[in-house]
Amino acid sequence: MRDNTYLKAFEKLEKIPRVKLAFLPTPLQKLERISQLYGVEMYMKRDDLTGIEFGGNKTRKLEFTLPEAVKNKAKYLVTGAAFQSNWCRQTIACGNRLGMKTVLFLYGPEIPQKYKGNLLLDKVMGAEIHLNKLQQGESIPKAMQRTKENVNERIKELEEKDGECYYIEVGAPFPRGHVAYVYAVGELVRQLEEKGMMLNYFDYIVTAIGTGGTYTGLLVGKKLFNSTVKIYGFSAGFMPIETLKKRILKGAEETAEFLKVTMPFSKEDIYISEDYVGKGYDVPSKEEVGAIKQIAQKEAVFLDPVYTGKAMAGLLDFIKIDRIPKGSKVLFWHTGGLPALFSGEEITGSIYGL
């Protein structure tokens, strides 16, 4: 079923340096009961099952980011994000597999008194953890910029005393990080071929958005594999939507250049909603809790309360209000994040109605 366009796309992707860490390909699962309930044909790409330490989409990105750290013989990986960061958890796990220790700078509104969820796993895996309290009204990206000197000082101390550090910005927002989800689209193409289907079988691909890297890769992958599928992204509220759109557009252009392919991008290619953020990042809404419970009860699949729960709430509502018409073929890309289900009684209790 492949034509020359597909073959050339695979050839480009397979030449990119990569450290194989994830369990791939991840399953492509049809959600039979949800499909019947909502009158669409819905599938789920299970990147919550990438395998390494509770899985998630960031493991794919680290496969393409860490070859440079290996080449530089780095002893430490340095990164940062929110207290319950999936990115940080997966960075530690991948670093441990490669013999590197991870140093984390984490941020949130209040310093946690107990280690739970992702933060507990970070501790168990032996990361060096620096906890930072956000200032009044401060976003995590702004806090990371404010404390940049502290990060640089710690890197200097480690390098003078012990060995090379390799710093990675949260989510790997650069072409080597984005290309992971271009590669993931290629993986999906192969899975569909095995079923006698093509990528254009789907009318929509739906994903959660934090910093925009996964969406960027999917967008480039869609064009590289010559698909007309529309990609809907639902923001988790990590950063303003206009900032996201600019990052995605710039990232897509840079990733295409990295792959040495010519393809046009515009703001009209990007479909992002922030209507399901609720009260903010890492705060589950009533609709999100309902979506998490429904998918768990109908399909025995858990979503997380930070990202995929919001995206599923958005997707199900889009079907109800006919933004996604009945009869459509939809792929929901599950990006993981399950340890956040166990991050605190206030979240866990609200999800289970306790």
C-alpha positions in Angstrom: 0.0 0.0 0.0 3.0 2.3 0.3 3.8 4.7 -2.5 7.1 6.5 -3.0 6.1 9.4 -0.8 5.6 7.0 2.2 8.9 5.1 1.4 10.9 8.3 1.3 9.3 9.5 4.6 10.3 6.2 6.4 13.8 6.5 4.9 14.3 10.0 6.4 13.0 9.0 9.8 15.0 5.8 10.1 18.3 7.6 9.6 18.0 9.8 12.7 20.2 8.8 15.7 18.1 7.2 18.4 18.5 5.4 21.7 15.9 2.7 21.8 14.2 2.8 25.3 10.5 2.5 24.7 8.4 -0.6 24.1 7.3 0.1 20.6 5.0 -0.1 18.7 2.4 0.9 21.3 -1.0 -0.7 20.9 -3.7 0.7 18.6 -6.9 -0.1 20.5 -10.5 0.3 19.3 -12.8 1.7 22.0 -15.8 -0.5 21.1 -18.2 0.6 23.9 -17.4 4.3 23.7 -17.8 4.1 19.9 -21.2 2.7 20.3 -22.2 5.2 23.0 -21.1 8.3 21.0 -21.9 7.2 17.5 -18.3 7.5 16.2 -15.6 5.0 15.4 -13.0 5.7 18.1 -9.5 4.2 18.5 -6.8 5.0 21.1 -3.0 5.0 20.5 -1.7 3.7 23.8 1.4 5.8 24.5 0.7 5.3 28.2 2.3 1.9 27.5 5.7 3.0 26.2 6.9 0.8 29.0 9.7 2.5 30.8 8.6 3.4 34.3 4.8 3.9 33.9 5.2 5.0 30.2 4.1 8.2 28.5 4.8 10.3 25.4 8.0 11.8 26.7 9.9 8.5 26.4 9.6 8.8 22.7 11.1 12.3 22.7 14.0 11.2 25.0 14.9 8.4 22.6 15.8 11.1 20.0 17.2 13.7 22.5 19.6 11.5 24.6 21.9 10.3 21.8 23.7 13.7 22.2 24.1 13.2 25.9 25.5 9.7 25.3 27.9 11.1 22.7 29.0 13.8 25.2 29.5 11.2 27.9 27.2 13.1 30.2 27.1 12.0 33.8 24.1 14.1 34.8 20.8 15.1 33.0 19.4 18.4 34.3 15.8 19.5 33.7 12.8 20.9 35.5 9.0 21.3 35.4 6.0 21.0 37.8 6.1 18.9 40.9 4.0 16.2 39.2 5.9 16.3 35.9 5.6 13.3 33.6 8.6 14.7 31.7 10.8 14.6 34.7 9.8 11.1 35.8 10.5 9.7 32.3 13.8 11.6 32.1 15.0 10.0 35.3 14.0 6.6 34.1 15.7 6.9 30.8 18.8 8.4 32.4 19.0 5.5 34.9 18.8 3.1 32.0 21.8 4.8 30.4 23.8 5.2 33.6 23.2 8.9 34.1 21.8 10.6 37.3 19.1 13.3 36.9 19.0 16.6 38.7 15.5 18.2 38.9 14.3 21.7 39.6 10.6 21.4 40.3 7.9 24.1 40.8 4.5 24.5 42.3 2.2 26.7 44.4 3.1 25.1 47.7 6.1 22.9 48.7 4.7 19.4 49.1 4.9 17.9 52.6 4.8 14.4 51.3 6.2 12.7 48.2 3.3 11.3 46.2 2.6 10.4 42.5 5.3 11.3 40.1 7.3 13.0 42.8 7.4 9.8 44.9 8.7 7.9 41.9 11.3 10.6 41.2 12.6 10.1 44.8 12.6 6.3 44.6 14.6 6.4 41.3 17.3 8.5 43.1 17.0 11.9 41.4 18.5 15.0 43.0 15.4 17.1 43.6 15.2 20.9 44.2 11.7 22.1 45.2 10.7 25.7 44.4 7.6 27.6 45.4 5.9 29.8 42.8 5.5 33.5 43.5 2.0 35.0 43.6 0.5 34.7 40.1 3.7 33.2 38.6 3.5 30.6 35.9 5.9 27.6 35.9 7.7 28.8 32.7 8.3 32.2 34.3 9.5 30.6 37.6 12.0 28.5 35.6 13.4 31.6 34.0 13.6 33.4 37.3 15.6 30.5 38.9 17.8 30.0 35.9 20.9 31.2 37.8 20.4 28.6 40.4 20.2 25.9 37.8 23.4 27.2 36.1 25.2 27.4 39.4 24.3 23.7 40.2 25.5 22.6 36.8 28.8 24.5 37.3 29.3 22.8 40.8 28.7 19.3 39.4 30.9 19.8 36.3 33.8 21.2 38.4 33.5 18.3 40.9 32.2 15.2 39.1 31.4 15.2 35.4 29.6 16.5 32.3 26.0 17.8 32.7 23.4 17.7 29.9 20.6 20.2 30.3 17.2 19.5 28.5 14.4 22.0 28.5 11.1 20.6 29.6 9.4 18.6 26.8 12.4 18.8 24.5 10.9 21.7 22.4 13.3 21.5 19.5 13.5 19.4 16.3 15.2 16.3 17.8 12.4 16.2 20.3 9.6 17.0 17.9 10.7 14.4 15.4 9.8 11.6 17.9 6.1 12.2 17.0 6.9 12.4 13.4 8.4 8.9 13.8 5.3 7.9 15.8 3.1 8.8 12.9 5.2 6.5 10.8 4.7 3.8 13.4 0.9 4.4 13.2 1.1 4.1 9.4 2.7 0.7 9.6 0.0 -0.5 12.1 -2.8 0.7 9.9 -1.2 -1.0 6.9 -1.3 -4.3 8.8 -5.1 -3.8 9.1 -5.4 -2.9 5.4 -6.0 0.8 6.3 -4.3 4.1 5.5 -3.6 7.2 7.7 -6.5 9.0 5.9 -8.8 6.4 7.4 -9.1 8.8 10.3 -11.0 12.0 10.1 -9.5 13.3 13.4 -6.5 12.8 15.6 -7.0 14.2 19.2 -4.3 14.8 21.7 -3.6 16.7 25.0 -1.2 19.6 24.8 1.2 20.8 27.5 4.2 22.6 25.8 3.1 21.7 22.3 5.8 19.3 21.3 3.7 16.2 20.6 1.2 18.2 18.5 4.1 19.7 16.6 5.5 16.2 15.7 2.0 14.9 14.8 1.5 17.9 12.5 4.8 17.4 10.7 4.1 13.7 10.5 0.7 14.3 9.0 2.2 16.3 6.2 5.2 14.1 5.7 2.9 11.1 5.1 0.6 13.1 2.9 -2.5 12.9 5.1 -5.6 15.1 5.3 -6.5 14.1 8.9 -7.4 17.0 11.1 -5.5 17.2 14.4 -7.3 18.6 17.4 -5.3 19.6 20.5 -6.8 20.3 23.9 -4.6 22.5 26.1 -4.0 21.5 29.7 -3.4 25.2 30.6 0.4 25.0 31.0 0.9 28.1 28.9 -1.3 30.6 27.0 -2.9 29.4 23.8 -1.3 32.1 21.6 2.1 31.2 22.9 1.3 27.5 22.1 0.3 28.3 18.5 3.5 30.3 17.9 5.6 27.5 19.4 3.9 24.9 17.3 4.2 26.9 14.1 7.9 27.7 14.7 8.6 24.1 15.8 6.9 22.6 12.7 9.0 24.8 10.4 12.2 24.0 12.2 11.5 20.3 12.3 10.7 20.2 8.5 14.0 22.0 8.0 15.8 19.4 10.2 14.3 16.6 8.1 15.3 18.5 4.9 11.8 18.5 3.5 9.8 21.4 2.1 6.3 21.8 3.4 4.2 24.9 4.1 2.7 25.6 7.6 0.3 28.3 8.7 -1.8 29.1 11.7 -4.8 27.6 9.8 -3.1 24.1 10.2 -3.3 24.4 14.0 -6.5 23.5 15.8 -6.2 24.0 19.6 -8.9 24.5 22.2 -8.4 25.9 25.7 -12.2 25.6 26.5 -11.6 22.5 28.8 -8.8 23.8 31.0 -11.2 24.5 33.8 -9.8 26.4 36.7 -6.2 25.9 35.5 -3.3 23.6 35.0 -3.3 20.5 37.3 -6.8 21.3 38.5 -9.4 18.7 37.5 -12.7 20.0 36.3 -16.1 18.2 36.8 -16.2 17.4 33.1 -12.7 16.0 33.2 -13.5 13.8 36.2 -16.6 12.5 34.4 -14.5 11.7 31.3 -11.9 9.8 33.3 -14.5 7.8 35.1 -16.4 7.0 31.9 -13.4 5.7 30.0 -12.3 3.7 33.0 -15.8 2.1 33.4 -16.5 1.5 29.7 -13.1 0.6 28.4 -10.9 -0.2 31.5 -8.4 2.5 30.4 -7.2 5.1 32.9 -6.6 8.7 31.8 -4.7 11.2 34.0 -6.1 14.3 35.7 -3.6 16.8 34.3 -3.6 16.2 30.5 -5.5 13.3 28.9 -8.5 13.7 31.1 -9.0 17.3 29.9 -8.4 16.2 26.3 -11.0 13.4 26.5 -13.5 15.7 28.1 -13.0 18.1 25.2 -13.3 15.3 22.6 -16.5 13.9 24.0 -18.0 17.4 24.2 -16.9 18.1 20.6 -18.9 15.0 19.6 -21.9 16.1 21.6 -22.0 19.6 20.0 -21.2 18.3 16.5 -17.8 19.9 16.2 -16.8 16.2 15.5 -19.8 14.8 13.5 -21.4 11.5 14.3 -20.0 8.7 12.1 -16.5 10.2 12.2 -13.4 8.1 12.6 -11.3 9.4 15.5 -8.0 8.5 17.0 -7.3 9.6 20.6 -3.5 9.7 21.3 -3.1 8.7 25.0 0.0 10.5 26.2 0.2 8.8 29.6 0.7 10.5 33.0 -1.0 7.9 35.2 1.0 8.5 38.4 -0.8 11.8 38.8 -3.9 9.8 39.7 -2.1 9.1 43.0 -0.7 12.6 43.7 -3.1 13.5 46.5 -6.4 12.9 48.2 -7.9 16.0 46.8 -7.4 14.7 43.2 -7.9 11.0 43.8 -11.0 11.6 45.9 -12.7 13.8 43.4 -12.1 11.3 40.6 -13.6 8.4 42.5 -16.3 10.3 44.2 -14.9 9.6 47.7 
